[in-house]
Amino acid sequence: MSGTHQGSRDQANPLRQLRLDQLRRRTSVKWREYPDDVLPLWVAEMDVPLAEPVARAITDAVALGDTGYSAGTAYPEALAEFARRRWGWDGLAVERTALVPDVMHGVVEALRLLTGPGDAVVVNCPVYPPFYGFVGYAGRRIVEAPLGDDLRIDLGTLEEAFRVARSGGRPAAYLLCNPHNPTGVLHTADELTAVAALAGRYGVRVVADEIHAPLVGVGARFVPYLSVPGAEHGLSLMSASKGWNLAGLRGGLLVAGPAAAGDVARVPFEVSVGTSHLGVIAHTAAFRDGGDWLDALLAGLDDNRRLLAALLAEHLPAVRYRPGQATYLAWLDCRGLGLGDDPAAVFLERGRVALNSGLAFGTGGVGHVRLNLATSPELLTEAVRRMATAVT
Ligand SMILES: Cc1ncc(COP(=O)(O)O)c(C=O)c1O
């Protein structure tokens, strides 16, 4: 596909641009949650400078005082074009989108559109912890469908969860994470097609959280859920937030399949008006002009995945790591280390390195940690060194 991974030759690796003392001056949660002797590789923020086209768009807006309410369709147009270029998908229709304040509030809104209070929402655990919190906040109830031992969606388990979710005849939704956080697994077109067929058979509505979609390894291809046959009733949440590190510039898009146009049309003005205009400007610039920067990042993340595998093999061979093809997250099975149910607590206390505890990710998280590898090779190396000192 044209344009994909072209820019990495010309652009410097964004993961190698910042020194530790510069990063420690940041005031975001990654750098402020723990004391300065702790190396933070936890929450999904990246140790990168802002992509130049994004920085320019925001700086121009600030210079102009362009800090009012958002208007127009530049954001979905930029995303539709990105989807065409990167994923070969031309099914993102601007008129079937709605601005949402951010992805998780978009998920809440989608669940409110499709289900009623107390209805079931199926998730594939272990999964991004806020899925539990936000489903509860939306007044819905979680039904877990654990991933298989291969960390992929288990269709038999999913079918049983759909059956349970729909028992009593109430509406139900399936909150799919595509690509999957924390494993970095990229679902295939065949898997997504089977999911769509199953959802259709049980009358379960699919809400796909596709926030990590731009973050796919070199040579791999992201498949948008809405692009597979049978997904016409689905909704997707997309954003430039993870791909370009824009969590502080909030914004997201709810995207509907052709048969869900009526649902997205019901997103209230009161929700869409909550999207930050500066966020919209930043996300639009990222999708429109941030391709070369993204390619350089993706090449750097591939290097880091390989580096992490090599470091673990050398210093912590009892840790099981299956590098995913997407996201910048690594899901580490530490049960072989004998550190108990919550190895992240031990790594923090003894090694002074902050990772996410697997316990928050639902069933399947015991004895696991999530490591954020969107940092420099030097800090990644230092993190594994610290983890190893916690064990010896
Ligand atoms: C799967 C997933 N969904 C949503 C979010 C958060 O998105 P937002 O900040 O736009 O709500 C994250 C952040 O890491 C994530 O990993």
The ligand as a Tripos MOL2 file, in Angstrom:
@<TRIPOS>MOLECULE
LIG
   16    16     1     0     0
SMALL
NO_CHARGES

@<TRIPOS>ATOM
      1 C1         -7.8850    0.4460   24.6520 C.3       1 LIG1
      2 C2         -7.9010    1.8610   25.1390 C.ar      1 LIG1
      3 N1         -9.0440    2.5750   25.0610 N.ar      1 LIG1
      4 C3         -9.1070    3.8530   25.4920 C.ar      1 LIG1
      5 C4         -8.0070    4.4830   26.0320 C.ar      1 LIG1
      6 C5         -8.1330    5.8830   26.5450 C.3       1 LIG1
      7 O1         -8.6020    6.7290   25.5640 O.3       1 LIG1
      8 P1         -9.0940    8.1890   25.9370 P.3       1 LIG1
      9 O2         -8.0220    8.8360   26.7480 O.co2     1 LIG1
     10 O3         -9.3330    8.8520   24.6120 O.co2     1 LIG1
     11 O4        -10.3750    8.0070   26.7110 O.co2     1 LIG1
     12 C6         -6.7990    3.7840   26.1090 C.ar      1 LIG1
     13 C7         -5.6100    4.4310   26.6920 C.2       1 LIG1
     14 O5         -4.5860    3.8610   26.8830 O.2       1 LIG1
     15 C8         -6.7490    2.4470   25.6600 C.ar      1 LIG1
     16 O6         -5.6080    1.7240   25.7360 O.3       1 LIG1
@<TRIPOS>BOND
     1     1     2 1
     2     2     3 ar
     3     2    15 ar
     4     3     4 ar
     5     4     5 ar
     6     5     6 1
     7     5    12 ar
     8     6     7 1
     9     7     8 1
    10     8     9 2
    11     8    10 1
    12     8    11 1
    13    12    13 1
    14    12    15 ar
    15    13    14 2
    16    15    16 1
@<TRIPOS>SUBSTRUCTURE
     1 LIG1         1 GROUP 0 **** ****
